[in-house]
Amino acid sequence: MTNDKREYQRISSLNLLNFTLMDFEKNIISQGMGRTINVSVGGILMETQSIVNSKYLIKLSIGFEDDIIDLNGNVIYCKKMIDDNTYQSGIKFLELTDSTIDMLKQYVLAFKAAQF
């Protein structure tokens, strides 16, 4: 039995990503690269070399196998990792289209099946 109360199951996944942080007027604050740590249909946990401030919106382009998915989200939190001087940020997806949701679901199911 698990104590995980998340709405969506998270799958461990390492994928490269580009991100753009924006204020609520859609002005670009910063850009960078990182990687996913885990993915669900509702959000991701990502790792970056720089802080990702939680007061901003984020645009992500994530490479899943041969596809690149563009996503929008809110930065829920960012914490510095003591071990390797990186940052981990929790992102909640916003404004998902039906086709993006379908693609995320297919990826999560395929990755889950490959783990067994």
C-alpha positions in Angstrom: 0.0 0.0 0.0 1.3 3.5 -0.8 0.7 6.8 0.9 1.0 8.7 -2.5 -2.0 11.0 -2.8 -1.1 12.3 -6.2 -3.9 12.5 -8.8 -1.6 10.9 -11.5 1.0 8.2 -11.2 4.5 9.4 -11.8 7.0 7.4 -13.9 10.7 7.8 -13.5 12.0 9.2 -16.8 15.2 11.0 -17.9 14.5 13.3 -20.9 16.1 16.5 -22.0 14.1 19.7 -21.9 14.3 23.4 -22.7 12.4 25.8 -20.5 11.4 29.5 -20.6 10.3 31.3 -17.5 7.8 34.1 -17.9 6.0 36.5 -15.7 2.2 36.7 -15.8 2.3 39.3 -18.5 4.2 36.7 -20.6 7.5 38.6 -20.5 10.5 36.3 -20.7 12.5 36.2 -17.5 15.1 33.5 -18.3 15.7 30.4 -20.4 17.6 27.2 -19.8 18.0 23.5 -20.2 17.4 20.6 -17.9 16.1 17.1 -17.7 13.0 15.3 -16.4 13.3 13.1 -13.3 9.7 11.9 -13.4 6.6 12.5 -15.5 2.9 12.2 -15.1 -0.1 13.4 -17.1 -0.4 16.3 -14.6 3.2 17.5 -14.2 6.9 16.7 -14.0 9.8 16.9 -11.6 12.7 18.4 -13.4 16.4 19.0 -12.7 18.3 22.2 -13.7 21.6 23.8 -13.0 19.9 27.1 -12.0 17.1 28.1 -9.7 13.6 28.1 -11.3 11.6 30.7 -9.3 8.1 29.5 -8.3 6.5 32.9 -8.9 6.7 32.4 -12.7 5.0 30.5 -15.5 7.1 28.0 -17.4 7.0 26.9 -21.1 8.6 23.5 -21.6 9.8 21.6 -24.7 10.5 18.0 -23.7 11.9 15.3 -26.0 10.0 12.0 -25.6 11.7 9.5 -27.8 11.3 10.9 -31.4 8.6 13.5 -30.4 9.0 16.9 -28.8 6.1 18.0 -26.7 5.5 21.7 -25.9 3.8 22.3 -22.5 2.8 25.2 -20.3 2.9 25.0 -16.5 3.2 26.6 -13.1 6.3 26.2 -11.0 5.0 24.8 -7.8 8.4 24.6 -5.9 12.1 24.6 -6.5 14.7 23.2 -4.1 18.4 23.1 -4.1 20.0 19.6 -4.0 22.9 19.5 -1.6 24.6 16.5 -3.1 25.3 17.8 -6.6 24.5 21.5 -6.5 21.5 21.2 -8.9 17.9 22.3 -8.4 14.7 20.2 -8.6 11.4 21.9 -9.5 7.9 20.5 -9.4 5.8 21.7 -12.4 2.1 21.4 -12.7 0.9 21.4 -16.3 -1.6 24.0 -17.5 -3.7 24.4 -20.7 -3.2 20.9 -22.0 -4.8 20.1 -25.4 -6.5 16.8 -25.9 -3.7 15.7 -28.3 -1.0 16.6 -25.7 -2.9 14.7 -23.0 -3.1 11.7 -25.3 0.6 11.8 -26.1 1.5 12.1 -22.4 -0.7 9.1 -21.6 0.8 7.0 -24.4 4.3 7.8 -23.2 3.6 7.1 -19.6 1.9 3.8 -20.5 4.7 2.7 -22.8 7.4 3.6 -20.3 5.5 1.8 -17.5 5.2 -1.3 -19.7 8.9 -1.2 -20.5 9.8 -1.2 -16.8 8.3 -4.7 -16.2 
